[in-house]
Every structure is written in C-alpha cells, then in structure tokens.
C-alpha cells in the first residue's frame, strides 16, 4: 500500500521497526539490578531495609529518587501523519 517511490510493504516495515526500537528502549531502562546499596549514592543517607528488599539493586534513597523523577522530562511521541504542522515542530 506504499505510494510514490516507496516499495510495497515499506510503511509496515517502518511501523514494525519503530515498535521494535521503542520496546528495546523500554527494556533497556528496566530498573536497578544487582545488590542494593545501604547508603544513598547521592546524599549518603541510609536506605531503609524495606526499600532495599522491595527494589533489588536500589542506589538512591526515597528523597533523592523523588527529586530525580520530578526532574525527568518525558519525550514527545512520534507523529506519523506527516502533516505540514507536524513537520514544523
């Protein structure tokens, strides 16, 4: 169903590649693994035992993790419609 100069199936392949890339990105940021620290890597405050058991591999205390999460800026989605408005961003 591809139009113009694109070969048949090119659109489907692009969508599948985008989905695969996004799944790989999500798997890469699964979370901490390994042994938990007893003290926060940033402020050196003790990390509670309950947090270390609940999240194996935790490196930050609750306060430092909340600060880091608040600073995180989610990235925008991909607009596949190809309108002129989406290309101006």
C-alpha positions as CSV (number, residue, x, y, z in Angstrom):
1,X,0.0,0.0,0.0
2,X,3.0,2.3,-0.2
3,X,2.7,5.2,-2.5
4,X,5.1,7.3,-4.5
5,X,8.6,6.0,-4.7
6,X,8.4,3.6,-1.7
7,X,8.2,-0.1,-2.4
8,X,5.3,-2.3,-1.2
9,X,5.4,-3.0,2.5
10,X,7.7,-0.1,3.3
11,X,5.1,1.5,5.6
12,X,4.5,-1.7,7.6
13,X,8.3,-2.2,7.9
14,X,8.7,1.3,9.2
15,X,6.0,0.8,11.8
16,X,7.4,-2.5,12.9
17,X,10.9,-1.0,13.2
18,X,9.5,1.9,15.3
19,X,7.8,-0.6,17.6
20,X,10.9,-2.7,18.0
21,X,13.0,0.3,18.8
22,X,10.6,1.5,21.4
23,X,10.4,-1.9,23.0
24,X,14.2,-2.1,23.1
25,X,14.4,1.3,24.7
26,X,11.8,0.3,27.4
27,X,13.7,-3.0,28.1
28,X,17.0,-1.1,28.5
29,X,15.5,1.1,31.3
30,X,14.0,-1.8,33.2
31,X,15.4,-0.5,36.5
32,X,18.1,-1.3,39.1
33,X,19.5,-4.8,39.3
34,X,22.2,-6.4,41.5
35,X,22.9,-5.7,45.1
36,X,21.3,-2.7,46.8
37,X,23.4,-0.1,48.5
38,X,22.9,0.5,52.2
39,X,23.6,4.2,51.8
40,X,22.3,6.6,49.1
41,X,24.8,7.2,46.2
42,X,24.0,10.9,46.2
43,X,23.4,12.1,49.8
44,X,24.9,9.2,51.7
45,X,21.8,8.8,53.9
46,X,20.9,5.3,54.9
47,X,18.4,3.5,52.6
48,X,15.7,1.8,54.6
49,X,15.7,-2.0,54.7
50,X,12.2,-2.2,53.4
51,X,13.1,-0.2,50.3
52,X,16.2,-2.4,49.6
53,X,14.1,-5.5,49.8
54,X,11.2,-4.1,47.7
55,X,13.5,-2.8,44.9
56,X,16.6,-5.0,44.4
57,X,19.6,-3.0,43.3
58,X,18.3,0.3,44.6
59,X,21.0,3.0,44.7
60,X,19.1,6.1,45.9
61,X,17.1,7.0,49.0
62,X,13.4,7.9,48.5
63,X,14.1,11.7,48.6
64,X,16.8,11.6,46.0
65,X,14.8,9.3,43.8
66,X,11.8,11.6,44.0
67,X,13.9,14.6,43.0
68,X,15.3,12.6,40.0
69,X,11.8,11.5,39.0
70,X,10.5,15.1,39.2
71,X,13.3,16.3,37.0
72,X,12.6,13.7,34.3
73,X,11.1,15.2,31.2
74,X,9.1,12.7,29.1
75,X,9.9,12.8,25.5
76,X,7.3,13.5,22.9
77,X,5.6,10.9,20.8
78,X,6.1,10.4,17.1
79,X,3.6,11.9,14.7
80,X,3.3,9.6,11.7
81,X,0.6,11.6,9.9
82,X,3.2,13.6,8.0
83,X,1.1,16.8,8.0
84,X,2.8,20.1,7.5
85,X,2.1,21.1,11.1
86,X,3.9,18.1,12.5
87,X,6.9,18.8,10.3
88,X,7.3,22.3,11.7
89,X,8.0,21.1,15.2
